[in-house]
Every structure is written in structure tokens, then in C-alpha cells.
Amino acid sequence: QVQLVESGGGLVQAGGSLRLSCAASGRTFSVRHMGWFRQAPGTEREFVAAINWSGGATYYSDSMNGRFTISRDCTKSTVYLQMNSLKPEDTAVYYCAAGAPSSWHLKQMHGYSYWGQGTQVTVSS
């Protein structure tokens, strides 16, 4: 099992920035990719970004338009999501995910076996 604990969410004004963190523990040797998804009320959970744990290759949803950056610190088993130029439509619960998805499933929920509890991000206009 892999345990994921997110932190860093909160309330921010439009145009501001937040950095989310996700600390992994447990059988992390089984993890190939870590990612971030988000879910706004009444919507499906959507892919935000992912990173290959060993090589550091990154993948993003086109809809983020370069505003978000995913990174990792292997020494701390932690992945980060730096979010800049935030908009009210970025308001959602952000979830950290970990697993070994195939290239086909990298941006899909069922590619990931482990999930964090989520952290709320609210962007006010």
C-alpha cells in the first residue's frame, strides 16, 4: 500500500498562486507516476498533471495553459503542484494520485491505484 497526504490548499484571490504538496509513504517502490486530478462540484474528476517518478518527465492537461507546474523531490517522496494565475474556475478539490499507469492511461483516473484525501482550493473573483 501507498499512503498519500496532500497539503497546501486554501483560499486565494484570482491571479494569485498556491503550491500543493503530496507526501507519499509505504510501498513507494511500486510507484511509476504521480499525478494531480481535480474535481469541482457537480463535475467529473479531471486530470491536471502527472510526473514520472524516476525520470521526471511531466505531462499536463492542455486546459491548464501552462499555468501549473508539477515537480517532485525524490529525497522527500513528495510531489508538488505549483499553480499560478489562478482563476475562479480552478476552484475544486485537488487529489494526489500514484500508481503505474500505462501511457494510454496516464491521464485517466483508473490508471492510478492510490489516492489522497484531497485538498480544497478556492479561488475568489
Number of C-alpha atoms within 10 A of each C-alpha: 10 18 17 23 18 23 18 14 18 14 13 18 14 17 14 14 16 18 16 21 22 27 18 24 15 10 10 16 10 12 20 17 23 29 31 27 22 22 18 16 9 6 9 9 17 17 22 23 24 27 24 18 25 11 9 15 12 16 17 19 15 10 9 15 8 12 12 19 19 24 21 20 12 12 6 11 14 19 24 23 23 14 19 17 14 23 17 15 12 19 20 21 18 27 25 31 29 26 22 18 19 13 9 8 12 22 22 16 18 11 18 22 14 19 21 20 14 22 21 19 22 20 20 16 11
